[in-house]
Amino acid sequence: MRKSRLSATKSHLTRITSSTARSMGQRHARYLKQHHKIIYINLLTSGKLNNYLVDIDNQAENLFLQLVKQLAESEDITEELKAKNQLEWVAQMNNVYNRAREIVNSKLIFI
């Protein structure tokens, strides 16, 4: 049963995270530019901004994937549920994605 949970989220996550993670670094850059201008300018002028944002993207993607996996497992969202009731599975997974995104935002993006 554990494998079915992982495969249920893994295929769906691949599609979601590719667009989510790339935008996380951009959102963090906008946040820095608006709320921490000195840090933003220091990173920009030292030539370290792009590497910093790539690192934030990677950390955010890893945290997002880990959280989605943990939340889906803890709430018993499985391939069986997906096969029986796709709408319910999508609703529950969207809820998990939104909570995971909020956690990532609070821990990495908007700090």
C-alpha positions in Angstrom: 0.0 0.0 0.0 2.9 2.4 0.7 4.1 2.1 -2.9 0.6 3.1 -4.2 0.6 6.2 -2.1 4.0 7.3 -3.4 3.1 6.6 -7.0 -0.1 8.5 -6.7 1.6 11.6 -5.6 4.8 11.2 -7.6 3.3 11.4 -11.1 1.0 14.2 -10.1 3.8 16.1 -8.3 6.0 16.1 -11.4 3.6 18.3 -13.3 2.9 20.6 -10.4 6.4 21.2 -9.0 8.0 22.1 -12.3 6.0 25.3 -12.5 5.7 25.9 -8.8 9.4 25.6 -7.9 10.6 27.8 -10.7 8.4 30.6 -9.6 9.5 30.4 -6.0 12.8 32.0 -6.6 11.2 34.7 -8.6 8.7 35.4 -5.8 11.6 35.4 -3.2 13.4 37.9 -5.4 10.3 40.2 -5.6 10.0 39.9 -1.8 13.6 40.8 -1.2 13.4 43.7 -3.6 10.3 45.1 -1.9 11.1 44.3 1.8 14.9 43.8 2.1 16.3 46.2 -0.5 19.8 46.2 0.9 20.1 42.4 0.8 18.7 42.4 -2.7 21.1 45.1 -3.9 24.1 43.4 -2.2 23.3 40.0 -3.9 22.7 41.7 -7.2 25.9 43.8 -7.2 28.1 41.0 -6.0 26.8 38.8 -8.9 25.4 36.2 -6.4 21.7 36.8 -6.9 21.1 34.2 -9.6 22.9 31.4 -7.7 21.1 32.4 -4.6 17.7 32.2 -6.3 18.6 28.9 -7.9 19.5 27.6 -4.4 16.2 28.9 -3.0 14.3 27.2 -5.9 16.1 23.9 -5.1 15.4 24.1 -1.4 11.8 25.1 -2.0 11.2 22.3 -4.4 12.7 19.7 -2.1 10.7 21.0 0.9 7.5 21.1 -1.2 7.9 17.5 -2.4 8.8 16.3 1.1 5.8 18.0 2.6 3.3 16.8 0.0 4.5 13.3 0.4 4.3 13.4 4.2 0.9 15.1 4.2 -0.6 12.7 1.6 0.7 9.7 3.5 -0.6 11.0 6.8 -4.1 11.6 5.3 -4.2 8.3 3.5 -4.5 9.7 0.0 -3.7 6.7 -2.2 -4.0 5.4 -5.7 -7.0 3.4 -4.5 -8.8 6.7 -3.7 -7.8 8.0 -7.1 -9.2 5.0 -8.8 -12.5 5.0 -6.8 -13.1 8.8 -6.7 -11.0 11.0 -8.8 -12.7 14.2 -7.8 -12.2 13.5 -4.1 -8.6 12.6 -4.7 -8.0 15.9 -6.7 -9.7 17.9 -4.0 -7.6 16.3 -1.2 -4.4 16.7 -3.2 -5.1 20.3 -4.0 -5.6 20.9 -0.3 -2.3 19.2 0.4 -0.5 21.3 -2.3 -1.9 24.5 -0.9 -0.9 23.7 2.6 2.6 22.7 1.5 3.0 25.8 -0.6 2.0 28.0 2.4 4.6 26.2 4.6 7.3 26.7 1.9 6.3 30.4 1.6 6.6 30.9 5.3 9.9 29.0 5.8 11.8 30.0 2.6 10.2 32.5 0.4 8.8 35.3 2.6 11.6 35.6 5.1 
